Amino acid sequence: MKALIFLIAGSFVLCSCTSHHNEAATDSSKSTYSLPDDSAITKAVHDAYSAISFKKGEKPRYNEIKNYFIPQAQLINYRSDTAQVTSIGQFIDPLYKQFIEGNHISMFYEEEIFCRTEQFGRVAHRISTYKTYLNTMDTVAERGVNSFQLIKTKDGWKVSSIIWDVEKPSLKIPGYYLKN
């Protein structure tokens, strides 16, 4: 269960992402959509990271996490051979909460080290390579790749799902997910 929870946690580091957009979305004469939402999408992803991150001496903000996801959001963990699919509610409580409290985690932080965003209208996809820190910033506990799916709602960009896998001896992160 401990390994299940290394979702993505608070990236406070902004990265320079590669973005791809449909032509119509960048030409207001061809579309009702505004210019690409790179900064708004980045903010939505970083807000979701921040919500599950906390520093030593702080308490996790369990109630805040849902604010950055649509209510029907799914989190899909491919840590093992079988996908573990949870709702955002199931992820927060019991999984994330039990992981933090049951393992006496005093600090949880993830840092985005690569990202690539693609957008078409009101849907976006972001690949986010990360490294995780647990209880200390001296040692990386894990690296992995997250696939965020986002939608533009009346309240702005929200995460509709995250799918992730972690680096292991048999699955190394490829170079193209490590460079911007």
Phi, psi and omega in degrees: 000322181306315182291336182298328195270350180296068177292225175243134179240178196310103172274114177260001180260124176277141178244161175267114185261154169273131182235145176230135183224155174290148183301319182297328182290341181260357180240105186296340178285343182256351189212156174273356180275151178279184178301161181308146186260041184311308184291325179291322178292315177301316179298318179299316179294314181293327175296320178296318176300312183299324183297329181262358179265152174203148180270166174303138180089347177262161174258145174301145181259067185306318183290340182278335188304314183299338183299338187256004182236154170287155183301330182269011185304145176241144175241123187239116184256121178252035179299326179249192181288344183243135177293133173255112185255127177228156170282168178297322177296316179294324179296312183295307182220108031254341195299299183297314181300314179294322178299310182296308185285320182290334181254010178053047178284120182259351178202135178222124183211134171236145183238126177284126182247352175201146173207150175217128182242138173234140183222142170222111181058240184260018175236146180216154176230136178227123170272130184225111174273138187222164166230143186250141174239135177235122175065347177203148176269005182279337185224132175283123180278331186191154168233154179192183179233130177251142173246109178267136167247133183230153175229150178270117181254178177297339179262011181105189182287133178228151177281128176260334174196157172226132175239133181216158173219158183247153177289139177215170181306325181271359182215092180270146176290126180290153182305325182290350173258014180238353183242143171253000000 
